[in-house]
């Protein structure tokens, strides 16, 4: 057909023959494989292309004799099989193969590249300003930070050399993450004058340092030493920038730490006043009126500023709350000032409490956004007062909602200097005593084997024992310090209008609910409770309180105590004072306690069957009767003479004067047999009277029966006879 060109069979055949001829010639040029060669690899090409069949085919092979062909074929086949087997083994274990030249070349190139990168980085580092000084100082820092490996004299030499390097270059060092550590190390081992030199070099840079991720720690190191000049130099640069710094992710913490732990009262007032508006942040502007940070005083002087100040303060508070930065003491102080400036029950006060109130619509397991702020507030002075006021002013429903976030933190709060005030406020104002017994004491007094140990620990702490004994002793002077009683006094004034239940009824209901657990703990660990002063006071209050609850358990506890009566009198159980008792003066809970005197007072209270009421000037017995007087007399009647003439004489006086004690005549009869000992112990009454008139200071501080004063208890017992 036209347009189609057919192939010529002659040409095609000639090309095919030519191709075959070329291939045969190419294969003929190949060198025959050696017999001992181990590199023979099976061919990937087909047999048709090479023009021969089988491994035994050779160049120019002809039909010689069948015998030669057979032998050659067997020999070649054996070599081929060995080569194929070796090749397969090498493929199975590639790790045995020798690395190729290309791999060696790549490895060499990678090492060279890394070396070049290191060299380039080193050159760039050396090109930076003060590179040599930084490198030298870092080497000194490496030596100085090893405390146990550097001698004192060597350290002085190293510090001197370090200051020679950094003096005049402090600003160049402090803004780098590695060299700022050198400055911190220099401050650690520096003298006062050296620290002041560093601070003076950094003047006008402290605000910038506070905003740095690493440099902020330098400010903390300078303030840690407590030098007034450095403190004033740093804090003065924060004036006018409080709003910016408190919202900065890095500077906020260093500002709050400075405010809480270092600043003076005047400096705190000035920093806190900047929360009230821009006019309080302008440097050089002299404030009119008071310099106090009490917002109520400022608003009383300038009533026209009430609305703008409260709006500005509320916006500041909301900014931090929304960012969940609720752990700042400065924030808690500002929140308290806002609440105190609001009239109780006003829309402003109610709206503020609404911000604190957790969401009650959440399901079980979900946590409200403002739970963190309630927890953080409880552990600061201003925050705990704010939460206490919220509990006092709130409704019954509000109080339940406010207590809920503190679940699982009650024990921590009981031991804290500020948070335990929140628990005391809850015990004082919440009318639902089942709620307080379950939420507060449910965690403090667990229903398991750890109960005695928990109660013992609570009774030995000056703050935790105030929470535990509040239902029994209320705000007694021996139980609480002046600050706690002042805080409770404020709460009492408010609860008179917001709580319905009688305070005494509330306390008695709580005491009855926790009495069984406490009695169980006393029975299990009576000896431990009687070994320290706080424990003896605890025994005296609890064993007298709520006598109608668990009478069987109470008798068991009283039996354990009466067995220890002689040991308590002799103070033989007294152990080394606990850390809490040694620091009693520091927390303001009264003078150091005389364990022997506390033991005698506890026994006298139990013997009399009630506590002494200063208002009525007599002992108010509890009902039903404790029955401790009979137990005590059975325990000590064999040694009544020793008790009556020794330090325990007033315990016997209490036994004789006890109204409900039916065996009084038996005691007096036994004392009559010891009359001579009593007279010897009592001493001359007239001489004692003269000594008192003359103000004999030499007799003060001596125990009964010592010196010329005689035993006053023995004289009272003689008068009874």
Order of alpha helices (4+ residues) and beta strands (2+ residues): alpha-alpha-alpha-alpha-alpha-alpha-alpha-alpha-alpha-alpha-alpha-alpha-alpha-alpha-alpha-alpha-alpha-alpha-alpha-alpha-alpha-alpha-alpha-alpha-alpha-alpha-alpha-alpha-alpha-alpha-alpha-alpha-alpha-alpha-alpha-alpha-beta-beta-alpha-alpha-alpha-alpha-alpha-alpha-alpha
